[in-house]
Amino acid sequence: MMYDEMMVAPMRAELTQLGIQETRTPDAVDAVLGEKKGTVLLVVNSVCGCAAGMARPAVAMAVENDALPDKMITVFAGNDREATQRAREYLVGYRPSSPAIALFKDGQVVKVLERWNIEGRHAHDIASELVHAFNEFCAKPVVA
């Protein structure tokens, strides 16, 4: 592990408390992304300032939307190296990026926000971009 687990635990919790599943092994990543069914949000978490100040807060805002991905997972760059590497293998055509946020539909990448799309922006603007993608690609809940 690159970082002390006690230090990253609160950073992990920022996402898991939102209902985002940690995938800490390649097998756990494959179990979700390998299905290639429905929509999946992938968050590559990290200790950097843009993850803390923009990416994680943006995800927290975005998951308040009515339309959400069927599944949401996260890997932690630096600590869950093998899981992060496996997740990046699904991001064909994109360079490794920490943080990164990706939306998949039926196994295809339909939206990616790499570090350069996150760094220096306001969390609200990033959240709006994610919500737009959720509204476009994720089924809205049926109102009874």
Secondary structure, 3 states (H helix, E strand, C coil): CCCCHHHHHHHHHHHHCCCCEECCCHHHHHHHHCCCCCEEEEEEECCCHHHHHHHHHHHHHHCCCCCCCCEEEEEECCCCHHHHHHHHHCCCCCCCCCCEEEEEECCEEEEEECHHHHCCCCHHHHHHHHHHHHHHHCCCCCCC
